[in-house]
């Protein structure tokens, strides 16, 4: 169920006072120009990344022009890194916010035979783990190297 059906709870999330996404920052893999990167071993598919805008904002139109440009640079950087590592047939991107009202972008590298082939991605119905033993750690290290090694 979407969080916006409870008006008081939703407003607390919207104004940032009770934003669960803001509190997820300590779990970040690292920070980019204007966002941070979240990944986890229980993600819905191999190579999935969630890019979270650093300050509490909800909509793209809430961003100042320089922030919007910087966010797009971060999106392109993550997309290129994930594509280089996972070699997908197609990268899918999703921006929602009806469950967590904080601007964030989901990256889904699609492959022939992935568990959502021929259908929309629905992480809630994932049927198999995204990573075999040791795969998540390898992806994590490769992503860190791709995103931050060249940055100095």
Backbone as CSV, one residue per row, in Angstrom:
resi,resn,N_x,N_y,N_z,CA_x,CA_y,CA_z,C_x,C_y,C_z
1,UNK,0.841,-1.178,0.000,0.000,0.000,0.000,0.886,1.241,0.000
2,UNK,0.503,2.257,-0.715,1.250,3.496,-0.781,1.163,4.267,0.522
3,UNK,2.242,4.922,0.874,2.289,5.690,2.100,1.401,6.915,2.097
4,UNK,1.037,7.382,0.938,0.274,8.625,0.878,-1.191,8.479,1.258
5,UNK,-1.634,7.284,1.590,-3.019,7.117,2.024,-3.215,7.535,3.488
6,UNK,-2.135,7.638,4.249,-2.185,8.121,5.630,-1.632,9.543,5.615
7,UNK,-2.509,10.533,5.640,-2.128,11.929,5.445,-1.069,12.436,6.397
8,UNK,-1.195,12.154,7.693,-0.230,12.652,8.671,1.140,12.003,8.472
9,UNK,1.137,10.704,8.273,2.410,9.983,8.042,3.073,10.473,6.760
10,UNK,2.267,10.630,5.723,2.781,11.093,4.431,3.394,12.483,4.551
11,UNK,2.727,13.385,5.249,3.252,14.743,5.393,4.577,14.742,6.146
12,UNK,4.715,13.892,7.159,5.987,13.775,7.876,7.114,13.299,6.983
13,UNK,6.795,12.428,6.051,7.797,11.970,5.092,8.101,13.060,4.059
14,UNK,7.062,13.715,3.581,7.243,14.762,2.562,8.081,15.931,3.070
15,UNK,7.842,16.350,4.304,8.583,17.507,4.803,9.970,17.116,5.321
16,UNK,10.292,15.832,5.312,11.618,15.349,5.687,11.758,14.949,7.140
17,UNK,10.805,15.329,7.985,10.909,15.038,9.419,10.958,13.536,9.702
18,UNK,10.256,12.738,8.915,10.195,11.291,9.123,10.620,10.537,7.859
19,UNK,11.542,11.105,7.112,11.940,10.496,5.836,12.884,9.311,6.064
20,UNK,12.387,8.119,5.776,13.197,6.900,5.931,14.364,6.891,4.960
21,UNK,14.199,7.509,3.799,15.279,7.543,2.810,16.436,8.386,3.333
22,UNK,16.140,9.541,3.914,17.201,10.376,4.491,18.000,9.582,5.527
23,UNK,17.311,8.760,6.303,17.984,7.982,7.345,18.776,6.798,6.778
24,UNK,18.590,6.465,5.496,19.330,5.342,4.900,20.745,5.730,4.499
25,UNK,21.083,6.984,4.560,22.388,7.453,4.105,23.574,6.717,4.730
26,UNK,23.543,6.375,6.015,24.695,5.642,6.572,24.974,4.316,5.867
27,UNK,23.985,3.748,5.187,24.163,2.479,4.488,24.704,2.651,3.072
28,UNK,24.982,3.880,2.680,25.386,4.150,1.301,26.736,3.527,0.972
29,UNK,26.863,3.105,-0.280,28.131,2.610,-0.808,29.120,3.762,-0.909
30,UNK,28.619,4.935,-1.245,29.455,6.124,-1.377,28.648,7.268,-1.941
31,UNK,29.283,8.427,-2.003,28.621,9.636,-2.473,29.204,10.102,-3.796
32,UNK,28.325,10.605,-4.643,28.716,11.217,-5.899,28.550,12.726,-5.758
33,UNK,28.458,13.420,-6.864,28.394,14.884,-6.844,27.212,15.426,-6.044
34,UNK,26.037,14.853,-6.239,24.839,15.372,-5.566,23.910,14.267,-5.073
35,UNK,24.443,13.066,-4.932,23.605,11.928,-4.551,24.475,10.868,-3.895
36,UNK,23.804,9.841,-3.383,24.541,8.704,-2.849,23.980,7.429,-3.439
37,UNK,24.781,6.355,-3.357,24.490,5.080,-4.005,24.166,4.030,-2.952
38,UNK,23.039,3.347,-3.156,22.646,2.239,-2.285,22.571,0.954,-3.100
39,UNK,23.151,-0.104,-2.580,22.995,-1.449,-3.152,22.948,-2.422,-1.981
40,UNK,22.417,-3.606,-2.240,22.373,-4.597,-1.178,22.269,-6.005,-1.726
41,UNK,22.656,-6.983,-0.948,22.639,-8.374,-1.413,21.232,-8.905,-1.667
42,UNK,20.219,-8.253,-1.131,18.840,-8.698,-1.338,18.106,-7.891,-2.402
43,UNK,18.847,-7.161,-3.216,18.233,-6.364,-4.283,17.522,-7.271,-5.291
44,UNK,16.595,-6.722,-6.061,15.750,-7.560,-6.925,16.445,-8.202,-8.115
45,UNK,17.566,-7.655,-8.551,18.284,-8.275,-9.662,19.756,-7.898,-9.594
46,UNK,20.582,-8.732,-10.188,22.025,-8.510,-10.236,22.303,-7.172,-10.915
47,UNK,23.069,-6.337,-10.260,23.438,-5.051,-10.826,22.497,-3.904,-10.485
48,UNK,21.436,-4.180,-9.756,20.497,-3.125,-9.365,21.216,-2.085,-8.512
49,UNK,20.902,-0.815,-8.747,21.431,0.293,-7.957,20.295,1.267,-7.687
50,UNK,20.307,1.871,-6.507,19.397,2.967,-6.184,20.257,4.194,-5.932
51,UNK,20.014,5.251,-6.694,20.733,6.512,-6.560,19.805,7.499,-5.856
52,UNK,20.237,8.038,-4.739,19.395,8.880,-3.889,19.921,10.311,-3.904
53,UNK,19.037,11.255,-4.213,19.429,12.664,-4.192,19.809,13.055,-2.770
54,UNK,20.898,13.793,-2.595,21.483,14.023,-1.274,20.620,14.865,-0.345
55,UNK,19.997,15.894,-0.836,19.152,16.669,0.074,17.715,16.189,-0.065
56,UNK,16.906,16.466,0.919,15.515,16.027,0.857,14.779,16.843,-0.198
57,UNK,14.425,16.189,-1.272,13.612,16.761,-2.348,12.727,15.626,-2.836
58,UNK,11.610,15.980,-3.430,10.657,14.954,-3.839,10.537,14.847,-5.356
59,UNK,10.436,15.960,-6.006,10.196,15.974,-7.449,11.397,16.553,-8.187
60,UNK,11.556,16.143,-9.440,12.625,16.711,-10.263,12.484,18.225,-10.369
61,UNK,11.260,18.709,-10.449,11.072,20.159,-10.594,11.354,20.912,-9.295
62,UNK,11.609,20.197,-8.184,12.012,20.842,-6.932,13.492,21.221,-6.942
63,UNK,14.250,20.713,-7.908,15.695,20.952,-7.940,16.016,22.287,-8.594
64,UNK,17.049,22.933,-8.068,17.583,24.122,-8.713,18.320,23.656,-9.968
65,UNK,18.462,24.509,-10.942,19.090,24.127,-12.220,20.452,23.447,-12.033
66,UNK,21.357,23.997,-11.234,22.651,23.307,-11.057,22.500,21.923,-10.415
67,UNK,21.550,21.768,-9.488,21.314,20.465,-8.862,20.796,19.465,-9.890
68,UNK,19.873,19.903,-10.736,19.329,19.015,-11.766,20.407,18.539,-12.723
69,UNK,21.279,19.452,-13.113,22.380,19.088,-14.011,23.343,18.123,-13.331
70,UNK,23.643,18.382,-12.062,24.549,17.499,-11.319,23.926,16.120,-11.127
71,UNK,22.624,16.077,-10.831,21.952,14.782,-10.684,22.017,13.998,-11.989
72,UNK,21.807,14.667,-13.112,21.889,13.966,-14.392,23.302,13.431,-14.633
73,UNK,24.318,14.166,-14.228,25.688,13.641,-14.356,25.862,12.385,-13.504
74,UNK,25.303,12.410,-12.279,25.376,11.227,-11.416,24.637,10.046,-12.039
75,UNK,23.459,10.307,-12.590,22.678,9.248,-13.244,23.480,8.640,-14.391
76,UNK,24.061,9.470,-15.204,24.853,8.971,-16.341,26.067,8.180,-15.870
77,UNK,26.708,8.636,-14.800,27.888,7.943,-14.270,27.518,6.555,-13.750
78,UNK,26.423,6.472,-12.978,25.984,5.178,-12.460,25.569,4.265,-13.606
79,UNK,24.809,4.795,-14.539,24.360,3.991,-15.679,25.542,3.405,-16.443
80,UNK,26.536,4.235,-16.719,27.710,3.760,-17.464,28.476,2.707,-16.662
81,UNK,28.612,2.910,-15.366,29.345,1.946,-14.538,28.618,0.606,-14.481
82,UNK,27.311,0.642,-14.234,26.548,-0.606,-14.146,26.564,-1.325,-15.497
83,UNK,26.403,-0.577,-16.576,26.414,-1.188,-17.914,27.770,-1.825,-18.221
84,UNK,28.852,-1.159,-17.847,30.185,-1.717,-18.100,30.405,-3.007,-17.316
85,UNK,29.867,-3.062,-16.102,30.060,-4.235,-15.250,29.142,-5.379,-15.650
86,UNK,27.870,-5.092,-15.915,26.888,-6.164,-16.120,26.594,-6.477,-17.574
87,UNK,26.995,-5.610,-18.501,26.767,-5.826,-19.937,25.297,-6.159,-20.240
88,UNK,24.350,-5.296,-19.853,22.932,-5.605,-20.063,22.515,-5.442,-21.521
89,UNK,21.390,-6.045,-21.846,20.764,-5.820,-23.148,20.178,-4.408,-23.164
90,UNK,19.652,-3.982,-22.011,19.018,-2.665,-21.871,19.084,-2.255,-20.402
91,UNK,19.313,-0.963,-20.171,19.220,-0.419,-18.818,17.835,0.197,-18.674
92,UNK,17.137,-0.157,-17.607,15.853,0.474,-17.286,16.056,1.392,-16.093
93,UNK,15.321,2.501,-16.100,15.416,3.507,-15.044,14.007,3.793,-14.553
94,UNK,13.865,3.930,-13.241,12.560,4.246,-12.674,12.714,5.325,-11.613
95,UNK,11.816,6.294,-11.650,11.715,7.314,-10.617,10.259,7.300,-10.178
96,UNK,10.014,6.977,-8.925,8.645,6.924,-8.422,8.494,7.920,-7.279
97,UNK,8.318,7.435,-6.095,8.189,8.286,-4.930,6.855,8.165,-4.235
98,UNK,6.013,7.259,-4.686,4.718,7.099,-4.026,4.818,6.235,-2.770
99,UNK,5.900,5.516,-2.587,6.129,4.760,-1.362,7.055,5.543,-0.436
100,UNK,8.107,6.102,-0.980,9.065,6.900,-0.220,9.222,8.248,-0.922
101,UNK,8.627,9.311,-0.385,8.687,10.612,-1.051,10.036,11.315,-0.859
102,UNK,11.029,10.788,-1.540,12.371,11.370,-1.581,12.905,11.021,-2.962
103,UNK,13.430,11.984,-3.664,13.874,11.780,-5.041,14.977,10.730,-5.104
104,UNK,14.703,9.667,-5.835,15.679,8.600,-6.025,15.405,7.922,-7.371
105,UNK,16.445,7.300,-7.918,16.379,6.659,-9.228,16.791,5.204,-9.071
106,UNK,15.983,4.306,-9.636,16.293,2.879,-9.649,16.923,2.527,-10.998
107,UNK,17.982,1.748,-10.974,18.661,1.270,-12.189,18.496,-0.244,-12.238
108,UNK,17.942,-0.731,-13.339,17.711,-2.159,-13.514,18.384,-2.617,-14.808
109,UNK,19.541,-3.287,-14.733,20.147,-3.833,-15.949,19.375,-5.083,-16.384
110,UNK,18.861,-5.039,-17.590,18.036,-6.149,-18.087,18.865,-7.108,-18.928
111,UNK,18.580,-8.394,-18.764,19.284,-9.448,-19.498,18.286,-10.455,-20.043
112,UNK,18.640,-11.079,-21.128,17.829,-12.176,-21.660,17.758,-13.241,-20.574
113,UNK,16.545,-13.668,-20.250,16.348,-14.701,-19.245,16.252,-14.189,-17.822
114,UNK,16.301,-12.850,-17.628,16.153,-12.387,-16.244,14.747,-12.713,-15.760
115,UNK,14.563,-12.725,-14.454,13.303,-13.219,-13.898,12.097,-12.336,-14.201
116,UNK,12.333,-11.169,-14.784,11.215,-10.302,-15.159,11.059,-10.213,-16.679
117,UNK,11.768,-11.071,-17.410,11.724,-11.022,-18.872,10.275,-11.085,-19.368
118,UNK,9.943,-10.168,-20.281,8.614,-10.145,-20.875,7.554,-9.499,-20.001
119,UNK,7.972,-8.911,-18.882,7.014,-8.308,-17.955,7.677,-7.109,-17.281
120,UNK,6.883,-6.268,-16.635,7.472,-5.167,-15.867,8.266,-5.707,-14.681
121,UNK,9.224,-4.937,-14.251,10.004,-5.299,-13.071,9.130,-5.085,-11.846
122,UNK,9.000,-6.124,-11.040,8.247,-6.020,-9.802,9.060,-6.708,-8.708
123,UNK,9.893,-5.929,-7.999,10.756,-6.532,-6.981,10.014,-7.320,-5.914
124,UNK,8.763,-7.023,-5.695,8.004,-7.722,-4.643,7.688,-9.171,-5.017
125,UNK,7.814,-9.500,-6.293,7.522,-10.877,-6.704,8.775,-11.597,-7.209
126,UNK,9.948,-11.084,-6.844,11.189,-11.742,-7.256,11.171,-13.185,-6.771
127,UNK,11.502,-14.091,-7.665,11.392,-15.521,-7.362,12.707,-16.166,-6.982
128,UNK,13.803,-15.500,-7.282,15.095,-16.103,-6.962,16.064,-15.013,-6.513
129,UNK,17.059,-15.381,-5.745,18.040,-14.397,-5.285,18.803,-13.802,-6.471
130,UNK,19.170,-12.548,-6.351,19.895,-11.871,-7.425,21.355,-12.320,-7.501
131,UNK,21.911,-12.726,-6.382,23.341,-13.020,-6.324,23.607,-14.410,-5.766
132,UNK,24.531,-15.105,-6.420,25.047,-16.360,-5.873,26.113,-16.009,-4.832
133,UNK,26.559,-16.975,-4.096,27.551,-16.773,-3.051,28.773,-16.026,-3.605
134,UNK,29.118,-14.907,-2.999,30.290,-14.125,-3.395,30.059,-13.127,-4.519
135,UNK,28.968,-13.262,-5.264,28.722,-12.360,-6.405,28.446,-10.924,-5.973
136,UNK,27.683,-10.751,-4.901,27.370,-9.404,-4.482,28.642,-8.644,-4.105
137,UNK,29.524,-9.275,-3.367,30.758,-8.617,-2.951,31.594,-8.219,-4.155
138,UNK,31.661,-9.088,-5.173,32.403,-8.754,-6.396,31.764,-7.575,-7.116
139,UNK,30.434,-7.586,-7.240,29.751,-6.460,-7.884,30.005,-5.171,-7.100
140,UNK,29.904,-5.251,-5.788,30.106,-4.076,-4.929,31.493,-3.473,-5.148
141,UNK,32.520,-4.299,-5.152,33.885,-3.801,-5.328,34.098,-3.238,-6.734
142,UNK,33.557,-3.893,-7.739,33.697,-3.382,-9.111,32.966,-2.049,-9.275
143,UNK,31.782,-1.922,-8.664,31.036,-0.670,-8.755,31.789,0.446,-8.043
144,UNK,32.309,0.172,-6.856,33.107,1.179,-6.145,34.285,1.644,-6.999
145,UNK,34.976,0.713,-7.605,36.130,1.070,-8.438,35.688,1.897,-9.643
146,UNK,34.597,1.510,-10.260,34.118,2.236,-11.449,33.653,3.642,-11.125
147,UNK,33.069,3.825,-9.957,32.503,5.135,-9.609,33.497,6.070,-8.931
148,UNK,34.456,5.536,-8.175,35.296,6.435,-7.369,36.783,6.345,-7.628
149,UNK,37.296,5.317,-8.246,38.736,5.219,-8.448,39.244,6.351,-9.335
150,UNK,38.528,6.633,-10.419,38.978,7.674,-11.334,38.772,9.076,-10.754
151,UNK,37.930,9.208,-9.715,37.658,10.510,-9.122,38.786,10.940,-8.180
152,UNK,39.720,10.048,-7.930,40.853,10.395,-7.086,40.641,9.856,-5.751
